[in-house]
Amino acid sequence: MSEKHIDEVSGVETTGHEWDGIRELNNPMPRWWVWTFYATILWAIGYAVAYPAIPMITSTTKGLLGFSSRAELQQDLDLAKAGQVKFRNDKAGIVQAVVGKMSFDAPKLADNIQAFLDKVSSLKPAALKGAFVKSAYISATMSPSVRLAV
């Protein structure tokens, strides 16, 4: 068992541990450190009460503030998907995209077509001369197409 001694130089009691002739002093923690430690414990408890923090089997604790980063993330994803234009093209340079559904009214369909044409036009290479979009057609599935004025 280790023995506690009083250090001759500092006059402080040692812990009794010794490594390579060096004895560990038993100094108390500084008061500022102890108070900071207690403050972090209080902060963690307050955070766990205010926000969803403790994982359960199927969900988490709700927290008093009702904050959910999942709802915020879903909202951001919905906004990103709303402004997204998906299209595909083939080797002949024909670009195809879904710009609406049969249930859309005319102004919404016109807005979607304009957004699609703007996106395709923004992808025009700087070195390319002339018109990038030469013609545009719209059609429903298995129906004849109608030429659009571009």
C-alpha positions as CSV (number, residue, x, y, z in Angstrom):
1,M,0.0,0.0,0.0
2,S,1.2,3.5,-0.8
3,E,2.1,5.9,2.0
4,K,1.1,9.6,2.1
5,H,3.9,12.0,2.8
6,I,4.3,15.7,3.1
7,D,6.3,17.2,0.2
8,E,9.4,18.9,1.6
9,V,9.5,21.7,-1.0
10,S,5.8,22.7,-1.2
11,G,4.6,21.5,2.2
12,V,1.6,19.8,0.4
13,E,0.5,16.3,1.2
14,T,1.1,13.7,-1.5
15,T,-1.4,11.1,-2.8
16,G,1.1,8.3,-2.1
17,H,1.7,7.6,-5.7
18,E,5.2,7.6,-6.9
19,W,6.6,7.2,-10.5
20,D,10.3,7.2,-11.1
21,G,11.0,9.0,-7.9
22,I,8.3,11.7,-8.6
23,R,5.5,12.0,-6.0
24,E,2.1,13.2,-7.0
25,L,0.9,16.2,-5.0
26,N,-2.7,16.2,-3.6
27,N,-3.6,19.8,-4.6
28,P,-7.3,20.6,-4.7
29,M,-8.8,21.7,-8.0
30,P,-8.9,25.5,-8.6
31,R,-12.2,27.1,-7.5
32,W,-12.8,28.5,-11.0
33,W,-12.5,25.0,-12.5
34,V,-14.9,23.5,-10.0
35,W,-17.5,26.3,-10.6
36,T,-17.1,25.9,-14.4
37,F,-17.6,22.1,-14.0
38,Y,-20.8,22.7,-11.9
39,A,-22.0,25.2,-14.5
40,T,-21.6,22.7,-17.4
41,I,-23.6,20.1,-15.4
42,L,-26.4,22.6,-14.9
43,W,-26.3,23.6,-18.6
44,A,-26.5,20.0,-19.7
45,I,-29.5,19.3,-17.4
46,G,-31.3,22.5,-18.7
47,Y,-30.5,21.5,-22.3
48,A,-31.9,18.0,-21.8
49,V,-35.1,19.5,-20.3
50,A,-35.6,22.2,-23.0
51,Y,-34.7,20.2,-26.1
52,P,-35.2,16.6,-27.3
53,A,-32.1,15.0,-26.0
54,I,-32.7,11.6,-24.4
55,P,-33.1,8.7,-26.9
56,M,-35.9,6.2,-26.1
57,I,-36.9,3.0,-27.9
58,T,-38.9,4.5,-30.7
59,S,-38.3,8.3,-30.4
60,T,-36.7,10.9,-28.1
61,T,-37.9,13.0,-25.3
62,K,-39.9,16.0,-26.7
63,G,-38.4,18.8,-24.6
64,L,-40.2,21.8,-23.3
65,L,-39.5,24.0,-26.3
66,G,-40.9,21.5,-28.8
67,F,-38.0,22.0,-31.2
68,S,-37.4,19.3,-33.8
69,S,-34.5,19.5,-36.2
70,R,-36.1,16.7,-38.2
71,A,-39.1,18.9,-39.0
72,E,-36.8,21.8,-40.0
73,L,-34.7,19.4,-42.2
74,Q,-37.9,18.1,-43.9
75,Q,-39.0,21.6,-44.6
76,D,-35.6,22.5,-46.1
77,L,-35.8,19.3,-48.3
78,D,-39.3,20.2,-49.5
79,L,-38.2,23.7,-50.4
80,A,-35.2,22.3,-52.3
81,K,-37.3,19.7,-54.2
82,A,-39.9,22.4,-55.1
83,G,-37.3,24.4,-57.0
84,Q,-35.7,21.3,-58.6
85,V,-36.0,20.6,-62.4
86,K,-35.3,17.0,-63.4
87,F,-34.8,16.2,-67.0
88,R,-33.0,13.7,-69.3
89,N,-31.6,14.0,-72.8
90,D,-30.6,11.6,-75.5
91,K,-27.8,11.5,-78.1
92,A,-29.8,13.5,-80.6
93,G,-30.0,16.5,-78.2
94,I,-33.6,16.0,-77.3
95,V,-34.4,17.0,-73.7
96,Q,-37.4,15.5,-71.9
97,A,-38.9,16.5,-68.6
98,V,-42.1,16.2,-66.6
99,V,-43.4,19.8,-66.2
100,G,-46.8,19.1,-64.8
101,K,-49.8,16.9,-64.4
102,M,-53.2,16.9,-66.1
103,S,-54.7,18.4,-62.9
104,F,-52.5,21.5,-63.1
105,D,-54.2,24.8,-64.1
106,A,-52.8,26.8,-67.1
107,P,-50.8,29.4,-65.1
108,K,-49.1,26.7,-63.0
109,L,-48.2,24.7,-66.0
110,A,-46.9,27.8,-67.8
111,D,-44.7,28.6,-64.8
112,N,-43.3,25.1,-64.7
113,I,-42.6,25.2,-68.5
114,Q,-40.9,28.6,-68.1
115,A,-38.8,27.3,-65.2
116,F,-37.7,24.3,-67.2
117,L,-36.8,26.4,-70.3
118,D,-34.8,28.8,-68.0
119,K,-32.9,25.9,-66.5
120,V,-32.0,24.4,-69.8
121,S,-31.0,27.8,-71.2
122,S,-28.8,28.4,-68.2
123,L,-26.8,25.3,-69.1
124,K,-25.8,26.6,-72.5
125,P,-22.0,26.5,-72.9
126,A,-20.4,29.9,-73.3
127,A,-18.6,28.9,-76.5
128,L,-21.8,27.8,-78.3
129,K,-23.2,30.3,-80.8
130,G,-26.8,30.6,-81.8
131,A,-30.0,29.4,-80.3
132,F,-29.6,26.7,-77.6
133,V,-33.3,25.8,-77.6
134,K,-34.6,25.6,-81.2
135,S,-38.1,24.2,-80.5
136,A,-40.2,23.0,-77.7
137,Y,-43.2,20.6,-77.6
138,I,-45.6,19.5,-74.8
139,S,-47.7,16.4,-74.7
140,A,-49.5,14.2,-72.2
141,T,-48.7,10.5,-72.1
142,M,-49.8,8.7,-75.3
143,S,-51.2,11.9,-76.8
144,P,-50.2,14.1,-79.7
145,S,-47.7,16.9,-79.0
146,V,-48.3,20.6,-79.3
147,R,-45.6,23.0,-80.4
148,L,-44.7,25.8,-78.0
149,A,-43.5,29.3,-79.0
150,V,-40.0,29.6,-77.8
